[in-house]
Amino acid sequence: MFGYWGWVCYALAMICLQCLRWRVWALALTLVLISGAGAGANQRQAFEETIQRARRVTGNGGLALAVEIYVKAVALSAQVDEAERAELVGELLGICRQLLEQRVFEPPVRGLVALLGITSGDDKGPVGRRVRELLEQVAVDLVFSGKPRLAVQALEGLMADGPGEAMRWALTVRAYLEMGEFERAIETLERGSVLFPDAPELLYARAALASSRARQAVGHANFARAESLLQEASTDLEKAVQRAPGVSGILRARGKILSSLWTYYRATGRAHRAIELFGQAEDAYSEAARFEPSNPELAFELGNLLFGASDWAWAQQWFDEALHRYQAVAQHPKLNATVRPVIQRNIERCRHNLVATLHNRALDACNTAHFGRAIGYLQETNRRVPKYTAESKKILAWVEERQSAFHNEVQKLKRLVESADAAVRLGDLMMAARRYDQAREAYQAALDRPTSSFTREQILARIFGSSEPTGEMQKIRLQIGSLTVQLEAPISFDLARLCALMQKAHSLTMAAFPHQLKGAVDIKIFVNQRAFLDQAGPRLGAHLGSSYRFGQVMTFEDPARSHQDWLKILVHEMTHRYVDELSYTLAPRWLSEGIAQWLASGWTRRDGQRLLGMAESDRLFAWKDLDRLFVENWNNPPSLAALSLQTRHMIEWLDNRYEFLRVLALLGAMRAKPRATASQPAVSSR
């Protein structure tokens, strides 16, 4: 432990205790000084040898190994002069920069942390500031590129060097969140908030922490806790925006939190609040884009928000803008070569979403018999994104087939001028295409012709359904057992009948789902089918279905509906409400539709025979295509019936094999799936 000279000094000291103490102490002191000088010389020699070795390794291209050797040199640099130490700092800093340009992080982090100890603080020298600024920049890159543990290493070095700005604390909280270490994130946030109580960066970090904890609460079906945490996050970000109104990263984070709240209220059946939050989220993103007009990620995220709301036209506009911005970045002459592949992946991501948007616009147009418009969207897709030509051609062929079938059917029905049945079917065809005046004319013509399939009352009900909606709506709150129902319906609607039906529907669904719904069941009953079709329509996703949208059950008053028809509709749509909450809107449409159809209609032997016939004639659908097929065939009753039969059989099979509770467990697993939160955007974005 002492070395050779140390033991000599110790022996002499012992002699001092037995003889002439003062003379021997003087001699011992002299020897200690000689020992220190020798040790310093040895350390200096070791430093020089280490530096030479590091330079040789650097010359041979081994930059990562060279950093490790330079770090050892830093530990030996106490005995060297300032000029040599400055040379060491410059060489190590240069190698760290080279590695970072190559997107190699671990060795530079260790090198920069080592340099913290031998460079001046931020207020004393430019070299020290460069080291700390570079290390902080590396920490940001590591946090937002999915390397939180290495980011913590960098940030802990910075925090030990000095508290710095609130940004360091916010980044450290974010890194701990990425690692799933919530307790350390909370502790770091509390310590930082004491030093910087009004910092918008720490309000941002607190919102990110609340959002992550809300996601955990959702996974455990603790919806009250999730709502409280998301509201806290929203409040913190509102304060942060007030204190730093020009920081696009905070505005972007607010957009994400409001989007999370939008998802939450959709999942818990509060459509009106969800629509309000959607508008606020859109405003937050738009404001962020105003402060950072060249940031492609903002445009892309706003496009995703609009896509989730099935606002295809605006989604297309923002995906277009994001693609334009990414392409501008890719063409920048100083773009780092290692970043180029990342930008290219983002360009492909934009193109994929742009294609999906155009395809959905084509499907919507086709389902309302605007075939020319649908073909135009698909041709635009082929022109702008040739990579997806094969898929677009497949949809184009389907659209052309539907167009031909539609026109042939219309011509055939028009030729049957004496048939009331043909007139009614023509009216139904026009109603599905939302050509209400033509539908009404066909139904009126059917009244004057003999019919074998439809009663006069059924035809009159169709005329009522195609008429211009009139009359006032009323909003009523009903309590049916433990279930709260928020109802919007025409004043003329029979509420007593609905209450009796809702009691039965609630009993049936509650028996299947041992889950207490968080929110009320929101039901809107339109005055007739025409008003309903103007609001509903084909959409992707279970929570955006034709009659269950944004957490709201939507149907219409129909005089021809029987008591049993109404009960099936209510059970079906309330099942969507349960599935949406249990899966947090993540259940695919085919699964949600299958469960709803199965609970409302059950499964019979005749259903089994029909399915067997479909299998024998090779008419079963590919599971991966089911969600799309539900949209494509929205107004094609025979195809919809076949799709429903196949999905209903899957639920019947799952129930027989695993019991229905296992299906509910599957929905819970979907709910626990991670989703985007406000902690994603770069907190340093300005």
VOVO-429165 format. One record per residue (C-alpha): residue number from 1; chain; y, x, z. Coordinates in steps of 0.2 Angstrom, whole numbers. Layout:
VOVO-429165
NODE   torba   paba      py      px      pz
NODE     NUM      A       Y       X       Z
...
This chain:
VOVO-429165
NODE   torba   paba      py      px      pz
NODE       1      A       0       0       0
NODE       2      A      12      14       4
NODE       3      A       7      27      -9
NODE       4      A       4      46      -5
NODE       5      A      22      49       1
NODE       6      A      22      34      11
NODE       7      A       7      40      21
NODE       8      A      15      57      23
NODE       9      A      31      49      30
NODE      10      A      20      38      42
NODE      11      A      11      54      49
NODE      12      A      28      63      52
NODE      13      A      35      48      61
NODE      14      A      20      49      73
NODE      15      A      23      67      76
NODE      16      A      41      62      80
NODE      17      A      35      52      94
NODE      18      A      27      66     102
NODE      19      A      39      81     100
NODE      20      A      57      84      95
NODE      21      A      61      66      89
NODE      22      A      78      68      81
NODE      23      A      73      83      70
NODE      24      A      58      75      64
NODE      25      A      67      59      61
NODE      26      A      79      68      50
NODE      27      A      65      76      40
NODE      28      A      56      60      38
NODE      29      A      71      51      31
NODE      30      A      73      65      19
NODE      31      A      55      63      13
NODE      32      A      57      44      11
NODE      33      A      72      47       0
NODE      34      A      62      59     -10
NODE      35      A      48      46     -11
NODE      36      A      60      33     -17
NODE      37      A      67      44     -30
NODE      38      A      49      47     -36
NODE      39      A      44      29     -37
NODE      40      A      60      25     -46
NODE      41      A      56      39     -59
NODE      42      A      39      32     -61
NODE      43      A      45      14     -63
NODE      44      A      58      20     -76
NODE      45      A      44      29     -85
NODE      46      A      33      14     -85
NODE      47      A      48       4     -92
NODE      48      A      51      16    -106
NODE      49      A      32      16    -111
NODE      50      A      32      -3    -110
NODE      51      A      47      -5    -121
NODE      52      A      40       7    -134
NODE      53      A      23      -2    -134
NODE      54      A      32     -19    -136
NODE      55      A      42     -12    -151
NODE      56      A      26      -6    -159
NODE      57      A      18     -23    -158
NODE      58      A      34     -31    -165
NODE      59      A      34     -19    -179
NODE      60      A      16     -24    -183
NODE      61      A      20     -43    -183
NODE      62      A      13     -48    -166
NODE      63      A      28     -57    -160
NODE      64      A      19     -68    -147
NODE      65      A      10     -53    -139
NODE      66      A      27     -43    -140
NODE      67      A      35     -57    -129
NODE      68      A      21     -54    -116
NODE      69      A      25     -35    -116
NODE      70      A      43     -38    -115
NODE      71      A      41     -49    -100
NODE      72      A      32     -35     -91
NODE      73      A      47     -24     -96
NODE      74      A      59     -36     -88
NODE      75      A      50     -35     -72
NODE      76      A      52     -16     -73
NODE      77      A      70     -16     -78
NODE      78      A      78     -14     -60
NODE      79      A      80       5     -61
NODE      80      A      87       5     -79
NODE      81      A     106       6     -83
NODE      82      A     116      -9     -90
NODE      83      A     115      -2    -108
NODE      84      A      96      -2    -108
NODE      85      A      95     -19    -100
NODE      86      A     106     -26    -113
NODE      87      A      96     -18    -127
NODE      88      A      80     -26    -119
NODE      89      A      89     -43    -118
NODE      90      A      94     -43    -136
NODE      91      A      77     -38    -143
NODE      92      A      68     -51    -132
NODE      93      A      80     -64    -137
NODE      94      A      79     -60    -155
NODE      95      A      60     -62    -155
NODE      96      A      61     -78    -145
NODE      97      A      72     -85    -159
NODE      98      A      60     -80    -173
NODE      99      A      45     -88    -164
NODE     100      A      55    -104    -161
NODE     101      A      60    -105    -180
NODE     102      A      41    -104    -183
NODE     103      A      39    -119    -171
NODE     104      A      29    -108    -159
NODE     105      A      35    -112    -141
NODE     106      A      24    -106    -127
NODE     107      A      28     -87    -128
NODE     108      A      47     -90    -131
NODE     109      A      48    -101    -115
NODE     110      A      40     -87    -105
NODE     111      A      52     -74    -112
NODE     112      A      68     -85    -110
NODE     113      A      63     -89     -92
NODE     114      A      61     -71     -88
NODE     115      A      78     -67     -96
NODE     116      A      86     -79     -84
NODE     117      A      83     -67     -70
NODE     118      A      92     -52     -78
NODE     119      A     107     -61     -87
NODE     120      A     123     -67     -80
NODE     121      A     126     -85     -76
NODE     122      A     134     -97     -87
NODE     123      A     151     -93     -80
NODE     124      A     150     -74     -82
NODE     125      A     144     -69     -99
NODE     126      A     141     -74    -117
NODE     127      A     123     -67    -117
NODE     128      A     118     -77    -101
NODE     129      A     125     -93    -109
NODE     130      A     116     -90    -125
NODE     131      A      99     -88    -115
NODE     132      A     102    -104    -105
NODE     133      A     108    -114    -120
NODE     134      A      93    -109    -131
NODE     135      A      81    -112    -116
NODE     136      A      89    -130    -114
NODE     137      A      88    -133    -132
NODE     138      A      69    -128    -132
NODE     139      A      66    -139    -117
NODE     140      A      74    -154    -127
NODE     141      A      62    -150    -142
NODE     142      A      47    -149    -131
NODE     143      A      51    -165    -122
NODE     144      A      53    -175    -138
NODE     145      A      39    -166    -148
NODE     146      A      25    -171    -135
NODE     147      A      24    -155    -125
NODE     148      A      30    -160    -108
NODE     149      A      21    -148     -97
NODE     150      A      28    -133    -107
NODE     151      A      45    -142    -106
NODE     152      A      44    -143     -87
NODE     153      A      41    -124     -86
NODE     154      A      57    -121     -96
NODE     155      A      66    -134     -85
NODE     156      A      60    -128     -69
NODE     157      A      66    -111     -74
NODE     158      A      83    -118     -78
NODE     159      A      84    -128     -62
NODE     160      A      80    -113     -51
NODE     161      A      94    -103     -60
NODE     162      A     106    -117     -56
NODE     163      A     108    -136     -56
NODE     164      A     118    -135     -72
NODE     165      A     123    -152     -79
NODE     166      A     115    -169     -77
NODE     167      A     107    -167     -93
NODE     168      A      94    -155     -86
NODE     169      A      89    -167     -72
NODE     170      A      87    -181     -85
NODE     171      A      76    -170     -96
NODE     172      A      66    -165     -81
NODE     173      A      63    -184     -77
NODE     174      A      58    -188     -95
NODE     175      A      46    -173     -95
NODE     176      A      37    -179     -79
NODE     177      A      36    -197     -86
NODE     178      A      28    -190    -102
NODE     179      A      15    -181     -90
NODE     180      A      12    -197     -81
NODE     181      A      18    -189     -64
NODE     182      A      29    -204     -58
NODE     183      A      31    -198     -41
NODE     184      A      39    -181     -46
NODE     185      A      49    -190     -59
NODE     186      A      56    -202     -45
NODE     187      A      59    -187     -33
NODE     188      A      68    -177     -47
NODE     189      A      79    -192     -51
NODE     190      A      84    -195     -33
NODE     191      A      89    -177     -31
NODE     192      A      99    -177     -47
NODE     193      A     108    -193     -43
NODE     194      A     114    -185     -27
NODE     195      A     122    -171     -37
NODE     196      A     128    -182     -51
NODE     197      A     129    -200     -45
NODE     198      A     139    -207     -60
NODE     199      A     131    -197     -74
NODE     200      A     126    -208     -89
NODE     201      A     112    -196     -93
NODE     202      A     104    -200     -76
NODE     203      A     107    -219     -78
NODE     204      A      97    -216     -95
NODE     205      A      83    -207     -86
NODE     206      A      82    -221     -72
NODE     207      A      81    -234     -86
NODE     208      A      67    -224     -95
NODE     209      A      58    -222     -78
NODE     210      A      59    -241     -75
NODE     211      A      53    -245     -93
NODE     212      A      38    -234     -90
NODE     213      A      34    -242     -74
NODE     214      A      36    -259     -82
NODE     215      A      23    -255     -95
NODE     216      A      11    -251     -81
NODE     217      A      15    -268     -73
NODE     218      A      12    -277     -89
NODE     219      A      -5    -268     -90
NODE     220      A     -10    -275     -73
NODE     221      A      -3    -292     -78
NODE     222      A      11    -291     -65
NODE     223      A      24    -299     -76
NODE     224      A      36    -303     -62
NODE     225      A      37    -284     -58
NODE     226      A      38    -280     -76
NODE     227      A      53    -292     -79
NODE     228      A      62    -285     -64
NODE     229      A      60    -267     -70
NODE     230      A      66    -271     -88
NODE     231      A      81    -280     -81
NODE     232      A      85    -265     -70
NODE     233      A      84    -253     -85
NODE     234      A      95    -265     -95
NODE     235      A     108    -265     -82
NODE     236      A     108    -246     -80
NODE     237      A     110    -243     -98
NODE     238      A     124    -256     -99
NODE     239      A     133    -245     -86
NODE     240      A     129    -229     -95
NODE     241      A     136    -236    -111
NODE     242      A     152    -241    -102
NODE     243      A     153    -223     -95
NODE     244      A     149    -214    -111
NODE     245      A     153    -227    -125
NODE     246      A     151    -214    -139
NODE     247      A     134    -208    -136
NODE     248      A     122    -215    -149
NODE     249      A     106    -209    -139
NODE     250      A     111    -221    -125
NODE     251      A     115    -235    -137
NODE     252      A      98    -232    -145
NODE     253      A      89    -232    -129
NODE     254      A      98    -249    -125
NODE     255      A      92    -256    -141
NODE     256      A      74    -251    -136
NODE     257      A      75    -258    -119
NODE     258      A      82    -275    -126
NODE     259      A      68    -274    -139
NODE     260      A      55    -272    -125
NODE     261      A      63    -287    -116
NODE     262      A      62    -297    -132
NODE     263      A      44    -293    -133
NODE     264      A      42    -298    -115
NODE     265      A      50    -315    -117
NODE     266      A      40    -318    -133
NODE     267      A      24    -314    -123
NODE     268      A      29    -325    -109
NODE     269      A      34    -340    -120
NODE     270      A      53    -340    -118
NODE     271      A      58    -341    -136
NODE     272      A      76    -345    -134
NODE     273      A      79    -330    -122
NODE     274      A      69    -320    -134
NODE     275      A      80    -324    -149
NODE     276      A      95    -320    -139
NODE     277      A      89    -303    -134
NODE     278      A      84    -300    -152
NODE     279      A     102    -302    -157
NODE     280      A     108    -290    -143
NODE     281      A      95    -277    -148
NODE     282      A     101    -278    -166
NODE     283      A     119    -276    -161
NODE     284      A     114    -260    -150
NODE     285      A     105    -252    -164
NODE     286      A     119    -256    -176
NODE     287      A     132    -249    -164
NODE     288      A     122    -233    -162
NODE     289      A     121    -231    -181
NODE     290      A     140    -233    -182
NODE     291      A     142    -217    -171
NODE     292      A     128    -208    -180
NODE     293      A     129    -214    -198
NODE     294      A     117    -200    -204
NODE     295      A     103    -202    -192
NODE     296      A      88    -209    -201
NODE     297      A      78    -213    -185
NODE     298      A      91    -226    -180
NODE     299      A      90    -235    -197
NODE     300      A      71    -234    -197
NODE     301      A      70    -241    -179
NODE     302      A      82    -255    -184
NODE     303      A      71    -259    -199
NODE     304      A      56    -260    -188
NODE     305      A      65    -272    -176
NODE     306      A      69    -283    -190
NODE     307      A      52    -282    -198
NODE     308      A      44    -288    -181
NODE     309      A      55    -303    -182
NODE     310      A      50    -306    -200
NODE     311      A      67    -304    -207
NODE     312      A      61    -296    -223
NODE     313      A      77    -295    -232
NODE     314      A      87    -286    -218
NODE     315      A      72    -275    -214
NODE     316      A      71    -269    -232
NODE     317      A      89    -265    -232
NODE     318      A      87    -253    -217
NODE     319      A      71    -245    -223
NODE     320      A      80    -242    -239
NODE     321      A      94    -234    -229
NODE     322      A      82    -224    -218
NODE     323      A      73    -217    -234
NODE     324      A      90    -212    -241
NODE     325      A      95    -203    -225
NODE     326      A      78    -194    -224
NODE     327      A      79    -188    -242
NODE     328      A      96    -182    -239
NODE     329      A      90    -171    -224
NODE     330      A      75    -165    -235
NODE     331      A      87    -159    -248
NODE     332      A      98    -149    -236
NODE     333      A      98    -131    -241
NODE     334      A      97    -124    -224
NODE     335      A      83    -135    -218
NODE     336      A      70    -125    -208
NODE     337      A      54    -123    -218
NODE     338      A      44    -128    -202
NODE     339      A      53    -144    -201
NODE     340      A      51    -149    -219
NODE     341      A      33    -156    -217
NODE     342      A      40    -167    -202
NODE     343      A      54    -174    -213
NODE     344      A      41    -177    -227
NODE     345      A      30    -187    -216
NODE     346      A      45    -198    -210
NODE     347      A      49    -201    -229
NODE     348      A      31    -207    -232
NODE     349      A      32    -218    -216
NODE     350      A      48    -226    -223
NODE     351      A      40    -229    -240
NODE     352      A      25    -237    -232
NODE     353      A      36    -249    -222
NODE     354      A      47    -252    -237
NODE     355      A      31    -257    -247
NODE     356      A      25    -268    -233
NODE     357      A      42    -277    -232
NODE     358      A      42    -280    -251
NODE     359      A      24    -286    -251
NODE     360      A      28    -298    -237
NODE     361      A      43    -305    -247
NODE     362      A      31    -307    -261
NODE     363      A      19    -317    -251
NODE     364      A      33    -328    -244
NODE     365      A      39    -332    -261
NODE     366      A      22    -335    -268
NODE     367      A      18    -347    -253
NODE     368      A      33    -357    -258
NODE     369      A      29    -357    -276
NODE     370      A      43    -345    -281
NODE     371      A      31    -335    -292
NODE     372      A      44    -327    -302
NODE     373      A      52    -320    -287
NODE     374      A      36    -314    -280
NODE     375      A      32    -305    -296
NODE     376      A      49    -297    -296
NODE     377      A      46    -290    -278
NODE     378      A      29    -282    -283
NODE     379      A      37    -275    -299
NODE     380      A      51    -267    -288
NODE     381      A      37    -260    -277
NODE     382      A      28    -252    -292
NODE     383      A      44    -245    -298
NODE     384      A      51    -237    -282
NODE     385      A      35    -232    -273
NODE     386      A      21    -228    -287
NODE     387      A       9    -222    -274
NODE     388      A       5    -240    -269
NODE     389      A       3    -246    -287
NODE     390      A     -15    -250    -284
NODE     391      A     -12    -261    -269
NODE     392      A       3    -270    -277
NODE     393      A      -7    -273    -293
NODE     394      A     -20    -282    -282
NODE     395      A      -7    -293    -274
NODE     396      A       1    -296    -291
NODE     397      A     -16    -302    -299
NODE     398      A     -18    -314    -284
NODE     399      A       0    -320    -287
NODE     400      A      -3    -323    -305
NODE     401      A     -19    -332    -301
NODE     402      A     -10    -343    -289
NODE     403      A       4    -346    -301
NODE     404      A      -9    -352    -315
NODE     405      A     -19    -362    -302
NODE     406      A      -3    -371    -296
NODE     407      A       4    -375    -313
NODE     408      A     -13    -381    -319
NODE     409      A     -15    -392    -304
NODE     410      A       2    -400    -306
NODE     411      A      -1    -403    -324
NODE     412      A     -18    -411    -321
NODE     413      A     -11    -422    -307
NODE     414      A       3    -428    -317
NODE     415      A      -8    -433    -331
NODE     416      A     -17    -445    -319
NODE     417      A      -3    -457    -320
NODE     418      A     -13    -472    -314
NODE     419      A     -21    -464    -299
NODE     420      A     -12    -465    -282
NODE     421      A     -24    -452    -275
NODE     422      A     -17    -440    -288
NODE     423      A       1    -444    -284
NODE     424      A      -2    -441    -265
NODE     425      A     -11    -424    -269
NODE     426      A       4    -420    -280
NODE     427      A      16    -424    -266
NODE     428      A       6    -413    -254
NODE     429      A       7    -399    -266
NODE     430      A      26    -401    -268
NODE     431      A      28    -402    -249
NODE     432      A      19    -386    -246
NODE     433      A      30    -378    -260
NODE     434      A      45    -386    -250
NODE     435      A      50    -396    -265
NODE     436      A      54    -411    -255
NODE     437      A      63    -422    -268
NODE     438      A      48    -420    -280
NODE     439      A      36    -423    -266
NODE     440      A      45    -439    -261
NODE     441      A      45    -445    -279
NODE     442      A      26    -443    -280
NODE     443      A      23    -452    -263
NODE     444      A      34    -467    -269
NODE     445      A      25    -468    -285
NODE     446      A       8    -469    -275
NODE     447      A      14    -484    -266
NODE     448      A      13    -494    -282
NODE     449      A      -4    -488    -288
NODE     450      A     -21    -493    -282
NODE     451      A     -29    -480    -270
NODE     452      A     -46    -477    -263
NODE     453      A     -43    -462    -251
NODE     454      A     -26    -466    -243
NODE     455      A     -20    -481    -233
NODE     456      A      -3    -488    -236
NODE     457      A       2    -482    -218
NODE     458      A      -4    -464    -222
NODE     459      A       7    -464    -238
NODE     460      A      22    -471    -229
NODE     461      A      20    -457    -216
NODE     462      A      21    -444    -229
NODE     463      A      37    -452    -236
NODE     464      A      44    -451    -219
NODE     465      A      38    -433    -218
NODE     466      A      47    -428    -234
NODE     467      A      64    -437    -230
NODE     468      A      80    -429    -225
NODE     469      A      79    -426    -206
NODE     470      A      90    -437    -196
NODE     471      A      92    -442    -178
NODE     472      A      97    -432    -162
NODE     473      A      85    -421    -152
NODE     474      A      83    -421    -133
NODE     475      A      78    -407    -121
NODE     476      A      67    -411    -106
NODE     477      A      58    -402     -93
NODE     478      A      41    -408     -88
NODE     479      A      30    -403     -74
NODE     480      A      11    -406     -77
NODE     481      A       1    -399     -63
NODE     482      A       5    -381     -61
NODE     483      A      12    -380     -79
NODE     484      A      30    -381     -83
NODE     485      A      34    -388    -100
NODE     486      A      51    -386    -109
NODE     487      A      51    -399    -122
NODE     488      A      63    -402    -137
NODE     489      A      59    -418    -146
NODE     490      A      68    -432    -156
NODE     491      A      75    -446    -145
NODE     492      A      63    -458    -152
NODE     493      A      47    -448    -148
NODE     494      A      34    -456    -136
NODE     495      A      36    -445    -120
NODE     496      A      23    -455    -110
NODE     497      A      10    -451    -123
NODE     498      A      14    -433    -124
NODE     499      A      13    -431    -105
NODE     500      A      -4    -439    -105
NODE     501      A     -10    -428    -119
NODE     502      A      -2    -412    -111
NODE     503      A     -12    -416     -95
NODE     504      A     -28    -415    -104
NODE     505      A     -23    -400    -115
NODE     506      A     -18    -391     -99
NODE     507      A     -35    -395     -90
NODE     508      A     -45    -389    -105
NODE     509      A     -35    -373    -108
NODE     510      A     -34    -369     -89
NODE     511      A     -53    -370     -88
NODE     512      A     -55    -357    -102
NODE     513      A     -41    -345     -96
NODE     514      A     -42    -341     -77
NODE     515      A     -24    -335     -79
NODE     516      A      -8    -342     -72
NODE     517      A       5    -342     -86
NODE     518      A      21    -332     -81
NODE     519      A      33    -344     -90
NODE     520      A      34    -361     -96
NODE     521      A      26    -368    -111
NODE     522      A      40    -370    -124
NODE     523      A      37    -385    -136
NODE     524      A      48    -390    -150
NODE     525      A      43    -406    -160
NODE     526      A      53    -408    -176
NODE     527      A      58    -425    -182
NODE     528      A      46    -424    -197
NODE     529      A      36    -412    -208
NODE     530      A      51    -407    -219
NODE     531      A      61    -401    -204
NODE     532      A      46    -391    -197
NODE     533      A      43    -382    -214
NODE     534      A      61    -377    -215
NODE     535      A      58    -367    -198
NODE     536      A      40    -362    -199
NODE     537      A      30    -353    -212
NODE     538      A      18    -339    -215
NODE     539      A      20    -324    -205
NODE     540      A      10    -309    -200
NODE     541      A       4    -307    -182
NODE     542      A      -3    -320    -170
NODE     543      A      14    -323    -161
NODE     544      A      23    -326    -178
NODE     545      A      11    -339    -185
NODE     546      A      16    -355    -194
NODE     547      A      17    -366    -179
NODE     548      A      18    -354    -165
NODE     549      A      33    -342    -166
NODE     550      A      42    -331    -153
NODE     551      A      32    -339    -139
NODE     552      A      37    -357    -145
NODE     553      A      24    -370    -150
NODE     554      A      31    -379    -165
NODE     555      A      25    -395    -173
NODE     556      A      32    -412    -180
NODE     557      A      31    -430    -177
NODE     558      A      18    -438    -189
NODE     559      A      15    -457    -187
NODE     560      A      -2    -455    -195
NODE     561      A      -9    -443    -182
NODE     562      A     -22    -450    -170
NODE     563      A     -23    -447    -152
NODE     564      A     -37    -434    -155
NODE     565      A     -27    -425    -168
NODE     566      A     -13    -423    -156
NODE     567      A     -24    -416    -142
NODE     568      A     -32    -403    -154
NODE     569      A     -15    -397    -159
NODE     570      A      -9    -395    -141
NODE     571      A     -25    -386    -136
NODE     572      A     -24    -375    -151
NODE     573      A      -6    -370    -149
NODE     574      A      -7    -368    -130
NODE     575      A     -21    -356    -133
NODE     576      A     -10    -346    -144
NODE     577      A       2    -345    -129
NODE     578      A     -12    -339    -117
NODE     579      A     -18    -326    -130
NODE     580      A       0    -320    -133
NODE     581      A       3    -317    -114
NODE     582      A     -14    -310    -110
NODE     583      A     -13    -297    -125
NODE     584      A       6    -295    -124
NODE     585      A       7    -301    -142
NODE     586      A      -5    -287    -148
NODE     587      A     -20    -298    -152
NODE     588      A     -22    -298    -171
NODE     589      A     -20    -315    -179
NODE     590      A     -38    -318    -184
NODE     591      A     -43    -316    -166
NODE     592      A     -29    -327    -159
NODE     593      A     -33    -340    -173
NODE     594      A     -52    -339    -169
NODE     595      A     -50    -342    -151
NODE     596      A     -38    -356    -154
NODE     597      A     -49    -365    -167
NODE     598      A     -65    -362    -156
NODE     599      A     -57    -370    -140
NODE     600      A     -49    -384    -150
NODE     601      A     -64    -388    -161
NODE     602      A     -80    -379    -154
NODE     603      A     -94    -374    -165
NODE     604      A    -107    -386    -172
NODE     605      A    -124    -384    -182
NODE     606      A    -115    -390    -197
NODE     607      A    -102    -376    -195
NODE     608      A    -117    -364    -195
NODE     609      A    -124    -371    -211
NODE     610      A    -107    -369    -220
NODE     611      A    -106    -351    -214
NODE     612      A    -123    -347    -220
NODE     613      A    -119    -355    -237
NODE     614      A    -103    -343    -238
NODE     615      A    -114    -328    -233
NODE     616      A    -128    -332    -246
NODE     617      A    -115    -334    -260
NODE     618      A    -106    -318    -254
NODE     619      A     -90    -327    -250
NODE     620      A     -87    -320    -233
NODE     621      A     -70    -311    -230
NODE     622      A     -68    -292    -225
NODE     623      A     -62    -291    -207
NODE     624      A     -49    -279    -211
NODE     625      A     -41    -291    -223
NODE     626      A     -41    -306    -212
NODE     627      A     -23    -305    -205
NODE     628      A     -16    -303    -223
NODE     629      A     -28    -317    -229
NODE     630      A     -21    -330    -217
NODE     631      A      -4    -326    -224
NODE     632      A      -9    -327    -242
NODE     633      A     -18    -343    -240
NODE     634      A      -5    -352    -229
NODE     635      A      -4    -367    -240
NODE     636      A     -21    -366    -247
NODE     637      A     -31    -378    -236
NODE     638      A     -49    -374    -243
NODE     639      A     -46    -355    -240
NODE     640      A     -39    -358    -223
NODE     641      A     -53    -368    -218
NODE     642      A     -65    -354    -224
NODE     643      A     -55    -341    -214
NODE     644      A     -55    -352    -199
NODE     645      A     -74    -355    -200
NODE     646      A     -77    -336    -200
NODE     647      A     -65    -331    -186
NODE     648      A     -72    -346    -175
NODE     649      A     -89    -340    -178
NODE     650      A     -85    -323    -171
NODE     651      A     -78    -331    -155
NODE     652      A     -94    -341    -154
NODE     653      A    -105    -326    -156
NODE     654      A     -94    -316    -143
NODE     655      A     -96    -330    -131
NODE     656      A    -115    -331    -133
NODE     657      A    -117    -312    -132
NODE     658      A    -105    -307    -119
NODE     659      A     -97    -323    -112
NODE     660      A     -79    -328    -114
NODE     661      A     -73    -318     -99
NODE     662      A     -77    -303    -109
NODE     663      A     -66    -309    -123
NODE     664      A     -52    -311    -110
NODE     665      A     -55    -293    -104
NODE     666      A     -53    -287    -122
NODE     667      A     -36    -296    -123
NODE     668      A     -31    -287    -106
NODE     669      A     -36    -270    -114
NODE     670      A     -24    -274    -128
NODE     671      A     -10    -278    -116
NODE     672      A     -12    -261    -108
NODE     673      A     -10    -252    -124
NODE     674      A       6    -240    -124
NODE     675      A      21    -246    -134
NODE     676      A      38    -239    -138
NODE     677      A      51    -239    -124
NODE     678      A      68    -233    -121
NODE     679      A      62    -216    -115
NODE     680      A      58    -211    -133
NODE     681      A      75    -207    -141
NODE     682      A      83    -190    -138
NODE     683      A      94    -191    -123
NODE     684      A     105    -177    -130
NODE     685      A     110    -187    -146
NODE     686      A     128    -188    -147
